[in-house]
Amino acid sequence: MQEQILTPKTSDQKNNEKLVSRVKVQTSVIVTLYNLESDIADVYNSVLGALKKTDNHFEVIFVDNGSDDNSWNKLKDLSAKERRVKLIRLRNRFDESVSFDAGLKHASGENIVFFNTRVRINPAQISKLLKKLNQGYDLVMGWRYPRRDSKLNQIISRAFNWIVRKFSNIALQDVNSGVLATRREVLEDIPIYGNLNIFIPISAAQKGYRVTDEKIEQLPGSFRQSKYVSEYFRRLLDIVTVIFLTKYSKKPLHFLGFFGLIFAIAGGAMNIYLFIYRLFEFGPIAGRPLLLLGALLLVIGIQMISIGLIGEMIIFTHAKDIKEYSIEEILE
Amino acid sequence: MVKKADIFKEFCDMKQIEYSVVVPVMNEEENVELLYESITQVLQGMDQPYEIIIVDDGSTDLTHSILESIHGKDKHLKVIKFRKNFGQSAAMAAGFEQAKGEIVISMDGDLQNDPKDIPAMVKKLEEGYDIVAGWRKNRQDKMLIRKVPSKIANKIIQYFTGVKLHDTGCSLKVYRLDLVKRIILYGELHRFIPALARIEGAEITEMAVSHHARQFGQSKYNLTRTFKVIMDLTTLNLFIKYITNPVYFFGKLGLFFNLFGGIVLFSVGYLLQVQKYMLSEVNVLISFAFLMIASGFQFVFFGLIANMVFKTGDKKVGR
């Protein structure tokens, strides 16, 4: 990932630099955008309005996820005027988790708000998330309600969230909204990878952090349509990952071994049947497709178990880096 | 910059503590005070600096506030509070990570183990072992639902891991600090600590300990985990025998499939040439043989990948 970072330095600001650096940033809002030239000023003003209500020590980090329109210049104009704006430009269009990671690296606040302009949520509503965060939650997920995007999107999203809820036992209505508020310590305690929207709240809840959601309003207007069927396919893979992550991330063999054993036993039973069939001279078996099916299942079953064993080896050899628990406090 | 005084203080702290007792607890409000008192009584009799590390594994009852009030009175006690319940392996791993004593003792939080056994076990450890496991010779549990399954389980564990202990499930164990720091505990591996110690090349022995019936609270044991235990045992079996060279394991498997496929192919040749079978009569058998051979090669490749995993991992076992 290549990135370009721009923090504005006007002459006026240079004089104030010492002063500014002493004011500790409390909240960092990371806004990721792609081709949003016409809305940048609006988004910033809404964020500003929302944050001024709660506290004044904040910064807004715009991550330009490889826009090919005029967004970057607009952002530069904005940062020349506003000292609380930081800019990061990714050279290419990457996953959301990449832009989030880039923003997080340069964020200095204790509270982190992640905000993806893709889902068109009224930025003014992030104050609701921060308010709930201050009530003692560790992570507040934005829940798009009421939604204004296409019905198909809504149905798919609902089904997806239902499945995720069933498997993770975490009562979140909208894990892929792309908007969340949390604390730095939470993000430092959990791994960030893949499609972040889904995994951050789930990993946080698994480590025992208090996770909740809050309704936020979606803006009317045009939505970027999912161009590729591959996006829906990725959702499916995400579900598999969620199951694996929530149930078996430390014990791959418990997952693969189960299916492997079922396959191997089924295949073994078929072949034993054929063996007995041949042994008692009921007829020839060399031309029976069942023989091939049985052998195939047996082989696949043993292979799955082997892959599970290799997974166990990977976990075991790296286990010192993967902590499965999270300590709330130590009394010494 | 770390101050010299800090280093010195740390050095002193490390030197000072001789015994660390690690106890995971979860919802043990009736037991925890008694537990603390009985451990303290024994350790004070041993006349060496000690610490008691109680890991609160996400208790939802009064356990933690009781621990807080004890901690206010006695600084020998260290309490680690988890955000939620992460299981006994995680709790023991966290306790082991914090332990500073030269000798580390682990035990259950439900008063079924008796701390009075600790001095004798420590003595045994000092004879030159790395780990002394407790053996509940006279178990005070219900015969059918706990003792019998436990006997069978121990036999299976002995067979799979090659560690000859009567009772791997007893939590009362005494270890040397360096072993404790090397053992890797996650998932449900706390059941197999002796096997894990063996992977590290430890000297293992056992000793009969007393066992009391449960006074308060519910036992958190359940019988439905057989499958997971078998899978864990398979893994450990592989680790113990092959972790430095897993290609041998997968290679054997692959060789078996290859040989089998080869034999089938050979017999097909015999059927075609000598018995004058038609090709259409045996073509399933030919596919069968090819399948076996192909998967045999795949297993060999699995083995090579497994070796790469081990070589790139930072956990170097048994050296």
Interface residues (C-beta under 8 A of the other chain):
Chain A: K207 G208 Y209 K250 K251 L253 H254 G257 F258 P284 A286 G287 R288 P289 L291 L292 A295 L296 V299 I302 Q303 I305 S306 I307 G308 L309 I310 E312 M313 I314 I315 F316 T317 H318 A319 K320 D321 I322 E324 Y325 S326 I327 E328 E329 I330 L331 E332
Chain B: G58 L67 E68 H71 K75 L77 K78 V79 I80 K81 F82 R83 K84 F86 A90 A91 A93 A94 Q98 I184 Y186 G187 E188 F227 K228 M231 D232 T234 T235 L238 F239 I243 P246 F250 L253 F257 L271 S280 E281 V282 N283 V284 L285 S287 F288 L291 M292 S295 Q298 F299 F302 I305 A306 V309 F310 T312 G313 D314 K315
